[in-house]
């Protein structure tokens, strides 16, 4: 199978041959025709005709009777003057009216453009008429040896120029196609390397044309694949780590009880049960994220009164806040517009944000829920005056299994999936979730819900 380079070169050659051949052929024929016309009209024969006709006008004082004095043409009988039989020509007076015709009775007028190409007939310095001939006469006019040799040299020069133009065009076309095909070959090699599993390969990007844009898009795709592969590996390692901790505790507790090291009493069974619940919660979080990634996270939405919902949520977390000596408040400046939402899922989102705030705010701190509505959306924020989030941690806050405190274990913290799940649930409602924070200045988590729209 021919490569793209040779296919392009063959197509380019065909276009060159058609274009150059057509131009050369038309130029050759037009040159020959115009040369013959010039030979007749401005050579000895044409000037001789003009001189004879000028003598006729000088002798008669007008063009009257010139038709009968013209040589026989294709449509007239034999006889005539000037030895011009076989040629079709016309004689026009100074105003362009036809007064003589070798093929037909004189009639009509001649256009100004035809008069401009005709031989003027002058008598005593004044133009008294014009001599015109037709293209058929030019083509049939025999050329002398010198004229024929001139036309032959012109034809040779035209075809030599055509061959030279074809050669130059092929060289330029080859360089052009090579500049196009070479990046495509690099792109093909890079794609094969990626297909073989090497996600570090990138295609070179040269220039700013469509091929360069394709290579840049390919590199972006390869970068996305590399990030996705790295995320997959990290997630697999994180899942294994998170599952291993409760499984190890459960296994160790059960083995100790079987070996008689621990008594099989209520306290040890409750410890094992707590780890089982942690394991179950982690598996459920992973399932929820898998559904969100696949776009199959179903919501049971219904009209929701956010005012009462937020009050109930704050009331449910007051006990936890009091145990930590944290002030928990709700601020709703104006009644909120109605929304369509899944109450349980929204409670999961708000509960996660409140638990994080209450966990990090020191004793005596404050956590405030604020809500405001517009014509398009409702925004709910959870703010605290805790230690805040370092700027370096903000871009990773919603990543799976990421924890700002690397030393924190599952027993004292979450699985590292809470914020990821919260964002997925908010986005499933058609809203957004983001955070604003600075180290030492607290944090503000805000999510929005569309007004009057039912989530898919």
Number of C-alpha atoms within 10 A of each C-alpha: 4 7 8 14 17 13 13 18 18 13 11 16 17 12 12 18 15 11 13 18 16 12 13 20 15 12 15 19 12 12 15 20 16 14 17 24 22 14 17 20 22 15 12 11 13 19 17 14 19 23 15 14 25 21 15 18 19 15 10 11 11 13 20 13 12 16 19 15 16 24 23 22 20 13 12 14 11 10 13 16 12 12 12 16 16 15 20 22 19 22 29 26 20 16 14 18 17 22 21 24 25 27 19 14 13 16 12 10 13 18 10 11 8 12 18 10 15 20 19 22 25 19 17 8 7 10 14 22 28 28 23 22 22 12 14 12 16 21 15 11 15 12 14 8 8 9 13 14 12 13 17 14 10 16 19 13 14 17 16 13 14 20 16 12 15 18 14 12 15 17 13 12 16 17 12 14 18 17 14 17 17 12 19 19 12 16 23 13 15 23 20 13 15 17 10 9 10 14 19 13 18 22 22 14 19 13 8 10 10 10 18 19 14 17 21 18 14 18 22 13 13 21 16 13 15 17 13 12 13 12 14 12 12 14 14 12 12 17 17 11 11 20 17 13 17 21 16 12 16 21 13 13 20 19 13 15 16 12 10 10 11 13 15 14 9 9 10 17 15 11 14 20 13 16 19 16 13 21 20 14 14 19 15 12 18 16 13 17 21 13 14 17 11 8 11 12 16 14 17 13 17 13 14 15 16 21 17 10 14 20 15 12 15 20 15 12 15 15 13 16 24 14 9 16 16 22 17 21 15 17 14 16 10 10 12 18 19 18 21 20 27 20 18 11 18 16 16 16 21 21 18 16 21 24 13 16 26 24 17 15 23 16 16 11 17 20 23 19 22 17 23 17 20 11 9 12 19 20 18 21 21 22 22 28 19 21 16 19 20 13 12 10 12 15 9 13 18 22 15 21 19 17 19 14 8 7 8 11 13 14 12 9 12 17 22 21 18 21 21 17 23 24 18 24 25 20 17 20 23 17 19 17 21 15 17 14 18 14 13 12 14 20 22 22 19 20 21 22 24 23 20 15 16 17 21 11
